[in-house]
Amino acid sequence: MGCDQTVLVVDDEQINRRILRKLLEDNYNVIEAKNGEEAWRLISQKRNVINAVLLDIIMPEVDGFAVLAKIRENRMEDLPVIVTTGVTDFETEEKALDEGAWDFVSKPYNAKILASRLRSAIARSKMTSFERIQYLSERDELTGFYNRRKMFLVTRNMLDTYTQDQFVFMRIDINHFALYNTSYGEKEGDSLLKHLAGCLQQMEAQFEQCVCGRINADVFCACIAYQGNQNEIIEKVLTIQSQIAAYRVDYPLEISAGICVIDDRTISIDDYFLRTSVAAQACKNQFEVYYSFYDETTGKKLASEITITSEMQNALDTRQFVVYFQPKVTVSTECACGSEALVRWMHPQKGMVSPGEFIPVFEKNGFIAKLDYYVWEEVCRLLKEWRDADKNPYPVSVNISRISLYNPKLVEQMTGLVKKYDIPPSLLQLEITESAYMTNPKLMEGTIEALHAAGFTILMDDFGSGYSSLNTLKRIQVDVLKIDMKFLPIDGEVEKGEIILTSVIKMAKWLGMKVVVEGVETKMQRDFLEGIGCDCIQGYYYSRPIPEKEYVENYVNTRNAQDEEAAKRAELEEIDDKRMSILIIDDNEFDRAILQWNFKDLYHIHECENVEEAMAYLSKHMDQVNLMLIDNILPGMSGMQFLRYCQRNKDLAVIPKIMITANDSVKDQVNAFNEGAYDYITKPLVKEVLVARVKHVMEINHLKKNS
């Protein structure tokens, strides 16, 4: 056959020896041994002829480990031995490598991987000492792939050689590899990396021009000939993903691949690697998304991130970051009850930089922890300044990012700040996001408990955006829920959003928590929130985020006057309420009793079982009735018919009416409003919601009479 290299195949199974002979005989002289004893005899006799050994481990009498020991004892370590076995546990692989094996190939055999590793092992055995050192300096020791420097160099040479061909650069890593390594150990992690290298080798064999390399840890790169067909590249990625997923059926393994078409050869390979890293990041944490192509939008985003990163430390040192305040307002009194501190970047050349531009970058690179502390300290300094000026400032809430929340020194930092500036912890409220809490609830519960013990008020921000539940809130010591108005979208799902928001506020009330709804922009939203029992509102309806000077003028200097005015208004409202009267029309004695119980301390109540009885009462006391609560299903004339009757009577039409019924039909609600109802409340009744909505209607009617 003209082959000048000889391979010894050692396996006690004849079928395996035949398979290996068939795979190798076109390129090598193949000799066989059916056990370890025969193998060692052939090695002893023909050492100068044998170029490599393919050695099975599990054999009767003298196994593969014994043969490796004999080779080592006789100082034949330069003889390449590749272990072939169906046993895939890493303990076997580790022991074989410790005994002197050069490489490890699992059964069933992959012809291309076997040929590549055998060829590489024989080539390495023929190296001079200098060549061996050079080889090791250019190769990754674990996989035999080019290292970063060599891979980038060979890629550049390939691009310069094949100037008419098009290429793509690809970066692949294993999602959450560090966690896998921690869970299963470094040896098993190395085994997974070698498996990924094998997958890339299979892909490499399918292209005339292809270079692969291991950059670091679980990051691999490949530069591949490209015919302009994205689907071909995607298919290769998905093949690798399926091979990785099949590696362990008991653990979900996924890759992220960033892909960039090389369309400008003046750009360095390092820059293409950076582009594919950005693209790979775009598909992380997305269900069954394994690849992403770099595009111009991504490039602009990358350039912006690089600029922000290069300027962030100087911006912090020169106090370009300033604190703005957005007031929180108590719904019932219309007076401020606190504010949230929000950071703004006042760039000397660009002006105000949007938080949406720099906050995500800081969260990604970890700088957010420094910015967090800067804002916390700035707020503490201002609170002290206001107190020293004999002001009575409202509490200010500050945001704690996910990174800061997991800082083991967080409690020490927060308590240190309030001590340094001599302010009570109750003035510095702490906002954590629901998603940050849900990442590690057990750890967070300990941190929040410690902060609570130190006197801080805890707010859970963006509640409802993740996976919190009633059980979650029972465990965690949260004082206030912050909910975004996204629960009320501007589309056909408004009704569902209202139901969800009402339920969340009701749940919070059960647990003794206050609720702040942020993002409130319209009076309609504000009135709805008052009707369902919301405590506080934050949003542009009352105020945009404002600078320190404006906040001090409008909310710090005027607090005492605002509090006194609110107290007087509440007293007057209570007097007005006591003078008002409600007529309840309901044939159910139990329902009338519930309504009577809810309002007996607020209003004069008169009850009627049906419309006829109510009309008799109204004929004598119409001027004393300020509101009617009407059930729909009544004996004789129904509640809806009574509404229609009142519409035609000018004296009855001016009295506010609320329909109270178990029927939640949208059609009936629309009909009720068309017939003159001010509101429509469904049973079962929630006291806080009922009282707030009745009070709201009373206030509207009171304003109409006095306008």
Buried (B, 14 or more C-beta within 10 A) or exposed (E): EEEEBBBBBBBBBEEBBEBBBEBBEEBBBBBBBBBBBBBBEBBEEEEEEBBBBBBBBBBEEBBBBBBBBBBEEEEBEEBBBBBBBEEEEBEBBBBBBEBBBBBBBBBEBBEBBBBBBBBBBBEBBEBEEEEEEEBEEBBBEEBBBBBBEBBBBBBBEBBEEEEEBEBBBBBBBBBBBEEBBEEBEEBBBBBBBBBBBBBBBBBBBEBEBBBBBBBEEBBBBBBBBBEEEEEEBBEBBBBBBEBBBEBBEEEEBBBBBBBBBBEEEEBEBEBBBBBBBBBBBBBBEEEEEBBBBBBEEBBEBBEEBEEBBEBBEEBBEEEBBBBBBBBBBBBBBBBBBBBBBBBBBBBEEEEEBEBEBBBBBBBEEEBBBBBBBBBBBBBBBBBBBBBEEEBEBBBBBBBBBBBBBBBEEBBEBBBEBBEEBEBEBEBBBBBBBBBBBBEBBEEBBEBBBBBBEEBBBBBBBBBBBBEBEEEBBEEBEBBBBBBBBEBBEEEEEEEEBBEBBBEBBBBBBEEEBBBBBBBBEEEEBBBBBBBBBBBBBBBEBBBEBBEBEBBBEBBBBBBEEBBEBBEEBEEEBEEEBEEBBBBBBBBEEEBBEBBBEBBEEBBBBBBBBBBBBBBEBBEEEBEBBBBBBBBBEBEEBBBBBBBBBBBEEEEBEEBBBBBBBEBEEEEBBEBBBEBBBBBBBBBEBBBBBBBBBBBBBBBBBBEEEEE
